[in-house]
Amino acid sequence: MFALTANDFILTLAGVIVVLGVIAFVIGLFTLAFKVNSGEFNEITASSAKLAEKGLTDDVSALVNGISEVLKSITEMTKTKVGVGIFMIIVSFILFVVAYYLVSRII
C-alpha cells in the first residue's frame, strides 16, 4: 500500500474535478455548436413550410394550425438544447472554481 497524505488526496480530488469540468465544458460546447441546428430540425421545418403553403392555397385552416404548432414545438426543442448546453458550461465553470478553491487551500 502507498501512503497518501491529506494534501495528496486534495490534489487528486482537484485533478478529478478539473477533468470533470473539462468534460462538461466540451459537452456543453458540442451541444451548442452541433446539436442546436441539426438536419432533422431543418428537414421538419422545410416540410412544414411546404405543407403550410399548400394548406394556404387549398384553404385548409386546420392543417395550417397544426403546422404552426409543429413549428412552435421545434422552436421549444431548440431552446431546450441551448439551455442544456449553457447549463453544462455553467457546471464546468463551477467545477473549475471548486478545483481552484481546493488547490488554493493547500499551504
N, C-alpha and C positions, 0 to 999 in steps of 0.2 A: 504494500500500500504506500501511497505517497502522502507527504504532509501538505495540507492545504491551509494556508493562513487566512485570516479574515480579509486581508487586502487582496489576496489572490482570488478569493471567492467573489468579492465585489467586482474586480476587474473582469473576471469571467462572465459574471452576470451582465455587466455593462456591455461587453462584447456581443453577447447573445441578443441583448436588447437593440444594439445598433444594427445587427444583421436583420432582425425582425423589422426594424424601421426602414431599412433599405428595401426589403421585400415589399412592404406595404406601400412605399413610395413608387416603386416600379409598377406594381399592380394598379395603383391609382392613376399614374400617367398613361399606362396602357389602356385602361378603361376610358379615360378622357379622350385619348388620341384615336383609338381604333374602334371602340365599341359604340360610340355615340351615333355615328353615321354609317351603319353597316349596310350591306347590299340588300338585306331583307326589307329594311325600312324604306329604302329608295324604291324598291320594286313595288311594295304595297302602296306607297304614296302615288307612284305613277299610274298604277292600275286604278286606284281610287279616283284620281283626277279624270281618267278616261271614262270611268263609269258615271261620274258626276256630270261630265259633259254630255254623255248620251242621255242621262236622266233629264237634263235641262231641255234637250231638243225634243224628247218624247213626252215631256211634261209629267214626269213621274216624281212627285214630291217625296214619297216615302223612300225611294231609292236615294235621293239627294240627302235626305235627313240621315239615313243610315250611313252613308259615306262620310258625312260630316262628323258623325260620332266615331267612325274608324280613324279619321284624321286627328280628332281630339285625343283618342287613345294613344296614337303613335306619338303625339307631342308629349303626353304624360310619361310614356315609356322613355323617351329621350331625356326628359327632365330627371327621371329616376336614375338613369345611368350616369348622368352628370353628377347627381347628388352622391352616388356611391363612389365615384372617382374622387370627388372633393373630400368626402369623409375619409377615404383611405389615405389621402395626402395629409389631412389634419392628424390622423392617428400616427402617421410616420413622424411628423414633427413633434408630437407629444412623446413618442418613444425616444427621439433624439435628445429632447430636453431631459428626460429621466436618466438616460445613459450619461449625459454630461453631468447631471447632479451627482450621480453615483461616483463618477471618476473624480469630480472636484472635492468630494468629501474625504478622499484618501489623503492622508497627510504624510 
